[in-house]
Each structure stands twice: as structure tokens, then as C-alpha cells.
Amino acid sequence: MPEARLVIFTRYPTPGAAKTRLIPALGAAGAAALHRRLTEHTVAAARAAGLPFELWTTGGDEAAFREWLGALVVRSQGEGGLGERLLRAAAPHPVIFIGTDAPDLVPAHLRAAADAVASGRSVIGAAEDGGYWLLGLPEAVPGVFDGIAWSTDTVFAATLGRLQAAGHAPLRLPTLCDLDTPADLPRWPDLVP
């Protein structure tokens, strides 16, 4: 089986458009600066893990992302809901999806996910808020992204149920916390601009 592609979903750190749920606590510029740091952290972890990765983006053109983050593969997420955009980015398999909201992500998490997928096993990392911070698929799983109530506390359970219904027994990585809301900020005081 070929090595899994790591697909990082992110957006350009434009004030007012990035980390909008943090704007009440940090202001538009502060929320965008925090998003910038989180994306840089995620890209650094991917590079340190040694996995081939692609940045699937919104809110900026390819040149802007390369100027910011260096040489890398940049693709547009395109239009539609999150499920549609994930499905668009999924092929070819195997693939591992991550966002940029998990400050505790380390290269070892990504290597563990890649090892699981290389052995033909799906992998998922739960987020404390009921979502997931990583999803790895060795092959297409029809319907895995359909009808998910994104940004709710049911995303992990619904996705796990779909994987199991398709005959997968995914490896479960450690539960991490996403940095999404003002209540999350005290956990990572060094990240706050």
C-alpha cells in the first residue's frame, strides 16, 4: 500500500475570517495571529513526521500560502460544506485528514496514524469537544462524510459509527483538545498573542 497522504485543512489567517469564535476574546487580529501560529505548528509537525502532505486551503491563493509557509503542495478546498470538501480531498487513498486546531499535536501522532493506515486500518483521534482532530482512511468509506452535523459534539460518535458499519475497527489515537473557543485559551497561555 502506498504511504498515506496527509491532508491539512486550513484557511489563510485573515483578520475577521480566521478563528472567528475567538474574536470576542482576542479581537480579529489576535484571533488571526493565533490561527497563524496553530497552522505553523501543524505544518512543522507534518514536516517533522516525514509524511508527504498537502495543504487544502481557503481564504488565500497558493502564492500567499507558499510565501507564508514555504515550499509545499497547496490545493483549494473549493465550495460546499465540510463533508463535500473532505470528500473532494480524499482521493487518492490512503489519506489522513487533520485540521490546525490541536496545539498538542506532535509528529508521533502523525506517524502512528500513518503506520495504522499503512497496515490497512482506519484511524481516528477524538477531540474533547465531541469532534475529531484526525481521521485516516486506507480506502474509500462510502458515506463517511454524508449528513454529519459538523461543529457539534456528535461528530466523533457519528463518524466512528459509520466506520464500524463499513467493517472498520479504527485505531483510536489519544483524545486531544481543540483550541476553538475563549474557554479553551487558558490551556495554552503561550499561544495567546
ZIUR-V548355 format. One record per residue. N is the residue number from 1. RES is the residue in three letters. SS is DSSP state (h for helix, s for strand, l for the rest). PSI is psi in whole degrees, 0 to 359 (NA if undefined). Layout:
BEGIN
n=N res=RES ss=SS psi=PSI
n=N res=RES ss=SS psi=PSI
END
This chain:
BEGIN
n=1 res=MET ss=l psi=136
n=2 res=PRO ss=l psi=160
n=3 res=GLU ss=l psi=142
n=4 res=ALA ss=l psi=142
n=5 res=ARG ss=s psi=134
n=6 res=LEU ss=s psi=122
n=7 res=VAL ss=s psi=117
n=8 res=ILE ss=s psi=120
n=9 res=PHE ss=s psi=126
n=10 res=THR ss=s psi=175
n=11 res=ARG ss=s psi=162
n=12 res=TYR ss=l psi=141
n=13 res=PRO ss=l psi=64
n=14 res=THR ss=l psi=124
n=15 res=PRO ss=l psi=131
n=16 res=GLY ss=l psi=345
n=17 res=ALA ss=l psi=348
n=18 res=ALA ss=l psi=136
n=19 res=LYS ss=l psi=51
n=20 res=THR ss=h psi=332
n=21 res=ARG ss=h psi=345
n=22 res=LEU ss=h psi=354
n=23 res=ILE ss=h psi=320
n=24 res=PRO ss=h psi=329
n=25 res=ALA ss=h psi=325
n=26 res=LEU ss=h psi=349
n=27 res=GLY ss=h psi=164
n=28 res=ALA ss=h psi=316
n=29 res=ALA ss=h psi=320
n=30 res=GLY ss=h psi=319
n=31 res=ALA ss=h psi=319
n=32 res=ALA ss=h psi=321
n=33 res=ALA ss=h psi=321
n=34 res=LEU ss=h psi=317
n=35 res=HIS ss=h psi=319
n=36 res=ARG ss=h psi=313
n=37 res=ARG ss=h psi=318
n=38 res=LEU ss=h psi=319
n=39 res=THR ss=h psi=316
n=40 res=GLU ss=h psi=320
n=41 res=HIS ss=h psi=316
n=42 res=THR ss=h psi=316
n=43 res=VAL ss=h psi=321
n=44 res=ALA ss=h psi=320
n=45 res=ALA ss=h psi=319
n=46 res=ALA ss=h psi=315
n=47 res=ARG ss=h psi=318
n=48 res=ALA ss=h psi=330
n=49 res=ALA ss=h psi=341
n=50 res=GLY ss=l psi=18
n=51 res=LEU ss=l psi=147
n=52 res=PRO ss=l psi=132
n=53 res=PHE ss=s psi=158
n=54 res=GLU ss=s psi=141
n=55 res=LEU ss=s psi=117
n=56 res=TRP ss=s psi=119
n=57 res=THR ss=s psi=166
n=58 res=THR ss=s psi=155
n=59 res=GLY ss=l psi=4
n=60 res=GLY ss=l psi=158
n=61 res=ASP ss=l psi=168
n=62 res=GLU ss=h psi=317
n=63 res=ALA ss=h psi=321
n=64 res=ALA ss=h psi=319
n=65 res=PHE ss=h psi=319
n=66 res=ARG ss=h psi=322
n=67 res=GLU ss=h psi=322
n=68 res=TRP ss=h psi=312
n=69 res=LEU ss=h psi=358
n=70 res=GLY ss=l psi=191
n=71 res=ALA ss=l psi=121
n=72 res=LEU ss=l psi=166
n=73 res=VAL ss=s psi=124
n=74 res=VAL ss=s psi=130
n=75 res=ARG ss=s psi=151
n=76 res=SER ss=s psi=137
n=77 res=GLN ss=l psi=333
n=78 res=GLY ss=l psi=192
n=79 res=GLU ss=l psi=169
n=80 res=GLY ss=l psi=176
n=81 res=GLY ss=l psi=171
n=82 res=LEU ss=h psi=318
n=83 res=GLY ss=h psi=318
n=84 res=GLU ss=h psi=319
n=85 res=ARG ss=h psi=322
n=86 res=LEU ss=h psi=316
n=87 res=LEU ss=h psi=319
n=88 res=ARG ss=h psi=323
n=89 res=ALA ss=h psi=350
n=90 res=ALA ss=h psi=321
n=91 res=ALA ss=l psi=141
n=92 res=PRO ss=l psi=154
n=93 res=HIS ss=l psi=159
n=94 res=PRO ss=l psi=153
n=95 res=VAL ss=s psi=148
n=96 res=ILE ss=s psi=126
n=97 res=PHE ss=s psi=136
n=98 res=ILE ss=s psi=157
n=99 res=GLY ss=l psi=203
n=100 res=THR ss=l psi=27
n=101 res=ASP ss=l psi=4
n=102 res=ALA ss=l psi=93
n=103 res=PRO ss=l psi=338
n=104 res=ASP ss=l psi=5
n=105 res=LEU ss=l psi=134
n=106 res=VAL ss=l psi=159
n=107 res=PRO ss=h psi=326
n=108 res=ALA ss=h psi=326
n=109 res=HIS ss=h psi=316
n=110 res=LEU ss=h psi=322
n=111 res=ARG ss=h psi=319
n=112 res=ALA ss=h psi=318
n=113 res=ALA ss=h psi=316
n=114 res=ALA ss=h psi=321
n=115 res=ASP ss=h psi=318
n=116 res=ALA ss=h psi=312
n=117 res=VAL ss=h psi=322
n=118 res=ALA ss=h psi=332
n=119 res=SER ss=l psi=4
n=120 res=GLY ss=l psi=13
n=121 res=ARG ss=l psi=140
n=122 res=SER ss=l psi=163
n=123 res=VAL ss=s psi=144
n=124 res=ILE ss=s psi=143
n=125 res=GLY ss=s psi=115
n=126 res=ALA ss=s psi=148
n=127 res=ALA ss=s psi=150
n=128 res=GLU ss=l psi=335
n=129 res=ASP ss=l psi=5
n=130 res=GLY ss=l psi=357
n=131 res=GLY ss=l psi=202
n=132 res=TYR ss=s psi=151
n=133 res=TRP ss=s psi=348
n=134 res=LEU ss=s psi=141
n=135 res=LEU ss=s psi=124
n=136 res=GLY ss=s psi=132
n=137 res=LEU ss=s psi=118
n=138 res=PRO ss=l psi=339
n=139 res=GLU ss=l psi=168
n=140 res=ALA ss=l psi=138
n=141 res=VAL ss=l psi=98
n=142 res=PRO ss=l psi=132
n=143 res=GLY ss=l psi=1
n=144 res=VAL ss=l psi=334
n=145 res=PHE ss=l psi=358
n=146 res=ASP ss=l psi=133
n=147 res=GLY ss=l psi=18
n=148 res=ILE ss=l psi=136
n=149 res=ALA ss=l psi=81
n=150 res=TRP ss=l psi=152
n=151 res=SER ss=l psi=30
n=152 res=THR ss=l psi=172
n=153 res=ASP ss=l psi=11
n=154 res=THR ss=l psi=358
n=155 res=VAL ss=h psi=312
n=156 res=PHE ss=h psi=309
n=157 res=ALA ss=h psi=318
n=158 res=ALA ss=h psi=318
n=159 res=THR ss=h psi=316
n=160 res=LEU ss=h psi=318
n=161 res=GLY ss=h psi=321
n=162 res=ARG ss=h psi=320
n=163 res=LEU ss=h psi=313
n=164 res=GLN ss=h psi=322
n=165 res=ALA ss=h psi=333
n=166 res=ALA ss=l psi=7
n=167 res=GLY ss=l psi=12
n=168 res=HIS ss=l psi=142
n=169 res=ALA ss=l psi=82
n=170 res=PRO ss=l psi=144
n=171 res=LEU ss=s psi=134
n=172 res=ARG ss=s psi=117
n=173 res=LEU ss=s psi=169
n=174 res=PRO ss=s psi=148
n=175 res=THR ss=s psi=129
n=176 res=LEU ss=s psi=165
n=177 res=CYS ss=l psi=132
n=178 res=ASP ss=l psi=149
n=179 res=LEU ss=l psi=96
n=180 res=ASP ss=l psi=328
n=181 res=THR ss=l psi=163
n=182 res=PRO ss=h psi=327
n=183 res=ALA ss=h psi=338
n=184 res=ASP ss=h psi=340
n=185 res=LEU ss=h psi=320
n=186 res=PRO ss=h psi=339
n=187 res=ARG ss=h psi=333
n=188 res=TRP ss=h psi=67
n=189 res=PRO ss=l psi=333
n=190 res=ASP ss=l psi=342
n=191 res=LEU ss=l psi=339
n=192 res=VAL ss=l psi=127
n=193 res=PRO ss=l psi=NA
END
